[in-house]
Amino acid sequence: MELDVNGKLHQLDVDPAMPLLWALRDHVHLTGTKYGCGIGQCGACTVHLGGEAVRSCLIPVSAVGKQKVTTIEGLAPDKGHPVQQAWIAHAVPQCGYCQSGMVMAVVSFLRKNPTPTDEDINSQITNICRCGTYHRIREAIHAVAKDEKHV
């Protein structure tokens, strides 16, 4: 099986039913994508598949096909993406465990909704932050939304 991850092709000999999360972590050796709940509820495993945010614990590698996978490592290797910069500027992470999935979800969300309200954020960003930094997450999202370079 071949996966295009962060612009690089990877040949994997894995069970087609294996969740994309485990293929990324255990076979492609990209550990920025985290295991949280394993049932798609928490969002710690969020990556982009064909440009859309997905919970990688729910996607079997056989469903990926030729779609491009982008992980947190491939978003901006220098951490220069505007969402990553806003996360730093607004001191969003506390423990940081959920943050790679949160960032990936927010990047996809802002592509679709570049000027979100708090209600939009609350209803569309369903990733769970166990540390409860939701107020800083919203502040960072609004800061990025004010900057037209985020798209």
Protein Blocks (a to p, Z undefined) as FASTA:
>chain_A
ZZdeehiacdddddfklcfklmmmmmnopakbccfklnopnommgcceehiacdfklmcf
klnmmaccddfklmomnopafklmmmmmnomalnlmmmmmmmmmmmmmmmmmmcccfklm
mmmmmcdcfkopmmmmmmmmmmmmmpmklZZ
